[in-house]
């Protein structure tokens, strides 16, 4: 059973991260990190995903909130490894159901570029820049390894949501709504 005090403390930490840093630009789009996070969670909720995957979608870019490399490191030729930073941060608080799809969402992009016609061409400029820094398309051995990794399906679902959550005019629930609805269940796994 999750300790209510620790859950409230985590809510406060997430609020602080996203309310303090969420105004950072989301790549080269006309929206910010918080808008992208909220849209991602809303898409996951609309698809009826588990509380854990909804929280993973909400927090999948938390790695951008905890590094100090600026808003668009890929433009400077830097892979910020936000998927690893985010998964590490999440693993300190959540079960693998939340942290693993986040850790794998960049691998899911690499996988989809390799296996789905037109996927790579659909990437935004900043996603294409980061793809090159992240290793490019997966080769056949990498694809097989990825598909055999627990949470690969969830990472692909998260990645597809990530691709859709880029509408600067989208209306979403607040971060409070998502945290109130899903945090406790996600913590319990």
Buried (B, 14 or more C-beta within 10 A) or exposed (E): EBEEEEBEEBBEEBBEBBEEBBEBBBBBBEBBBBBBBBBBBBBBBEEEBBBBBBBBBBBBBBBBBEBEBEBBBBBEEBBBBBBBBBBBBBBEBBBBBBBBBBBBBBBBBBBBBBBEEEBBEEBBEBBBBBBEBBEEBBEEEBBEBBEEBEBBEBBBBBBBBBBEBBBEEBEBBEBEBBBEBBBBBBBBE
